[in-house]
Amino acid sequence: MKRNFKFIVLLLTGIMVLPVITTKAGNPDRTGQAGASELLINPWGRSSGWGSANSACVKGLEGMYSNIAGLAFTQKTELIFAHTIWLKGSGVNINTFGLTQKVGESGVIGIAISSMTFGEMEITTVDLPEGGIGKFSPKYLNIGLSYSKMFSNSIYGGINLRIISESISDNGAQGIALDAGIQYVTGEKENIHFGISLKNVGPRLKFTGNGLTFKGYVGSSPNQMTLEQSSAEFELPSLLNIGAAYDIDITENHKVTIAGNYTSNSFIKDQFAIGLQYSLKSYLMLRGGYCYEKGIDKITTRSSALTGPSAGFTVEIPLNKEKGSSFGLDYSYRASNPFNGTHSIGARISL
């Protein structure tokens, strides 16, 4: 127990100190200076339905996005496949697969793979600005490797290592990022939740590849040579989540959860999210949320296509009550202007 307490203290200290050391949080003047912005997109159909306000009470595999500590609530095995139509009409799609497995009495390991595609684009050159020589498909790929642990009936913690890859036909950037988080559960009915998580902390990334080379001459040499340009490095969009949630048991079968989350961003405006979820046991869940940032209510001051409101539902069917296995479908909608919103649908199996 003493060793666990030391670990919790060290993790909390790291979460609080790292943002101060590595970033200047919530500075809108730095918007656009970070890369790998796909790390800010929630690809899961359940937690995105209430604006990711549930960082303090997220449970299972979806904790790999908002708070990795929630991974520790996995009972045995959980698999999820999710498909997201990002800003419908833009042609951007995200496919995500995740698997978690309980190990030992209190540990959980997990892996999640997320692929973001943009469709095909024309290859253009200086001599052929209209294209006509072929097409290429930009791709973003993220792989998360996680470990989470229940330290006591009240304290849960975890860590996630994310491998990042961005590429086009002749250029690419690769790097790593680290997430860490803690959840604390208290109350007579364990209905009060607190959470804190640090996301996307890692070294700068840089694009390399043949796309940065060109033919030219060096000095007075008459011989043409292949020269390479050096691209600028870019930082990751690190952030800090601080959340709380409260469960209200209306009756034995009906429950309402109120959740809130504050996100301190390094390169964009800070965000406040609030969400509400109704649960009929684990069979049906209805949820909604709103994510606010300064200026989001006016199109002239909004810095994101998302306008704030979100909603979703979950339908879960028991497969084996004795083993606790089930099959579920998740759906979420996030409003946007322009485009026709973001739609996410996911299928999960709990064994």
N, C-alpha and C positions, 0 to 999 in steps of 0.2 A: 504494500500500500504506500509505503514511504517513497519507493522508486516511482510509482505512478504519480504521486503528488508532485515530485520534482519535475517529471515530464510535462505535466499540465502547466506548471509555473513557467517553465522554459518556453513552451509553445505559445502561451499567452503573451509572454514578454516579447517573443519574436514577432507575433502578429501586431502588437502595438508599436514596436520600435521600427520595424522595417519600412512602413510607409513614410515615417519621418525621415529616415536615412535616404531612401531611394527616390522619393517623389515629392511633388508639391501638389497636394490633392485638390480636386475641384477647381482647376484653373481653366476656364473656357478659352483663355487666350492661347492655350497650347493645343486646342482642337486641330486635328489633322497632322500633328507631329508624331503620333505613334502609329505603328503598323499592326498587323495581325488582328484587325478589328473583328474578325470572325469569332474571337474568343469572348466577345461581349454578347453573343447571340445564344439564348437558351434554346437548345434543339429539342427539348423533351415536351411531350404533349400534356403532361399533368401539371408540373410546376409553373409552366409558362402561362397557364390559364388564369392564374391570379397574380400576374405581373412579377413573378419570382419574389413575392413578398414573404414566402415561407422559408427563408433561410434558417430560421430558428427551429422549425418543426419538420423540415423535409426528411423523409425516411426512405431508405433503400437506394437503388442505383441512381436515381435522379439527383441525389446529393452530390454527385460528381460535378455538377455545374455550380450550384449556389452555395453549398456548404458540405465539404467532403465528410464531415463528422456524421452526417445522416446515413452514410453507408453502413455504419455499425448496426443499424436496426434491421439489416437483412436477416431473415430467419434461417434460410438454408441456401437456396439458389434462386436467382432472379435473372431473367432475360428480357430485354426490351429492344424492339426495332421501332424507330420513329422516322417519319418523313415530314419535312417542312417545306412548304411553298413560301419562300421568303419574298415579301412584298409582291404579291400576285400581279403578274403582268411584266415583271422585270426579267423573268427567265432564270432566276436563281433558285436552286433547289438544294436542300441539305438532307442527306441520309445518315442516320446514326444508329449504331448497334452497340449494346452494352451487355456485359455479363458480370455478375457478382457471385461470390461463393463464400460461405462462412467457413472459417478454419479455426479449429480449436473451440474453446468455450466462449470466447468473446471477440475474436478477430474476424475481419472480413477483407477479402481481396477483390479487386475489380479491374475490369478493362473496358474501355469505351473507345470506339472508332467513329469519327465523324468526317464525312466527305462533303465538301461544298462545291457545286458545279455551276457554271455560268453559260452553258451552251457553247456553240461553235462561233468563232470569230474569224474574219478574213485576215490573212497574213498580208501586211503592207510593207513596202520599202520606200526609200527616198525616190527611187526611179519609178515605182509602181504604187503610188499613194491610194489607188482605188482597189488594190488587191488583184484577185484573179489568178494567184499562184498557189492557192491552197488555203486551208483553214487550220486553226488550232483551238484547243479547249483548255482554258485556265482551270486549275484545280487547287483547292485548299484541303489539306488532310491533317487532322489532329488525332493523336493516339494518347489516351490517358491510362496510366497505370497507378492503381490506388491501393492504399491500406488504411483501414479504419478499425478502431478498437473501443469496446465498452470498458471503461476503467472502473466504473461503479454503476449503481442503479441510477445515478444522477448525471454522471459526466461521460461524455463521448468525444473522441477526438480522431482526427485522420489527416492524412497527407496524400497529395496527388502529384505525380510527375507527368507532365504533358509534353509530348513530342510534336513539334509544329513543322509543317511543310507547306510552302506556297510555290507554285510553279506554273510557267507557261512553256511553250515549245523549246525555247532556248535560254531560259533564265529560271533561277529558283533561289529560294532562301529556306534554310532549315535552322531550327533552334529548339530550346527546351524552356519550359516554364514550370513553376512550382506553386501549388495551392496548399493551404493548410487551414484547418478549421476546428472549432469546438462547439458543442451543444451542451446546454445545462438544463436538466428537467427537474422541476420541483413541484410542491403543492401536495395536498392530501391525496388527490387523485392523479398525481403526476400530470396535471393539466396546464402547468405554467412552463413556458419554454423560452430560453434565451440562446442566442447563437452569435458567433463572431467568426468571420472567415476572411482570409487574405488570398487574393487570386492573381494569377498572371505575373508572378515575380520571376525575372530571369535576365540573362544577358541580352545585349542588343543583337538584332539580326541584320544580315546584309545579303543583298542579291549578288549572285555570281553566275557565270555561264557565258556561252558563245554570243549571246545577244548583246554583250557589252564590248565586243571586239569589232574592229573595223580596219580596213586597208588604208595605209598612209605612208608618209615619208618622214624619216627622222633626220633633222638637220639638213645638210647639203647632200646626203646620200642619194644616189640616183635609183637605188633599189627599193622597191615597194615592200613594206613589212606589215605584218599583222600586229596591230596595237590593241591594248585593252584599257578600257576606262574603268575607273574605280567608282562603285556606287556608294552612296551615303548609308551609314548605319541608321537603324530606327529602333526605338524602344517599344516595349510591350505595354499594352493598356492595363497596367496594374490597378487594383482597386481593393477597397476594404468594405465588407458587409457587416452591419450590426443589426440584428433582428430580434424580435420578440413575438410570442404568440400565446393565445389563451384559448383553451377548449372549454366549451359550455355544454354539459350533458343535459339535454332537454328531457329525454327519457332514456330508457335502457338502450333503445335502438336508434335514437336520433341525437346527433351532435352537431354543434356549430363551432367553427374555429375562426377566430379573428387573428390576423397576422399583420405585422408591419416590418418594414426593412428600410434602413438608410444605407445608401451606397456612396462612399467617398471615392470619386474617380480621379485619376491622375491627369487625364488629358481631355476630359469633357466635363460638362456640368454635373454636379452632384444630383442624386436622385432620391426621391422618397416614394416608397411603394406601400400600399395598403391593400389587403385582400380579405375576402370572406368565403368560407367553404361550409356547405351543408353536407352531412354524411348520413346515409341510411345504412347503418352498420358499415360493411365494406363493399356493399353491393352497388350503391349508387352515390356519386358525389357530384355536387354542383358547385361551381366556384366562379368568382369574378374578382377583378382587381383594377387598380388605377395606379400608374406610375407617373409621378410628377417631377418635372425639373423646371427651373426658371425659364420663363418665356414659352412654355409648351402650348399655352392656350391661344397663341397668335401665330399665324403662318409666317409673319414677317420676322418674328423673333425665335421661332422654333429651329433647333439645330439638328433635329432627327425627323425621319419620315414617320416614325411612330408617334401617335397622338395621345397615348396614355391608357385608354380603356382596354381591358382584356376580359375574356370569359372562356369557360370550358366545362367539360363534364367527363366523368369516368363511369364506365359500367364494368363491373367485375363479377365473374361467374365462378362459383366454387367448383373445383374438379374432384377434390377428395377432402372432405371435412376432417377426417382423422389425421391426415398428413398436413393439412393446411394449404394445399396447393390450389391455385386458381388461375383463371385466364381473364385478362382485362383489356378494354379498349379505352384510350384516352384521346380527347380532342381539345384543341384550344384555338382561339382566334384573338389576334392582336390588331387593333384598329390602326390605320395609317392614312396619311394624306401627303403626297399623292400615292398612287397604286391602290389596290383593292384589298389591303390588309394582309396579314400573315397567318397562314393556316398550318397547324401541326396535328398529325394523327399518329398515334403510337399503339402498338400491340405488346402486351407484356405477359409473361408466364412466370408465376411464382411456384416453386416446388418445395 
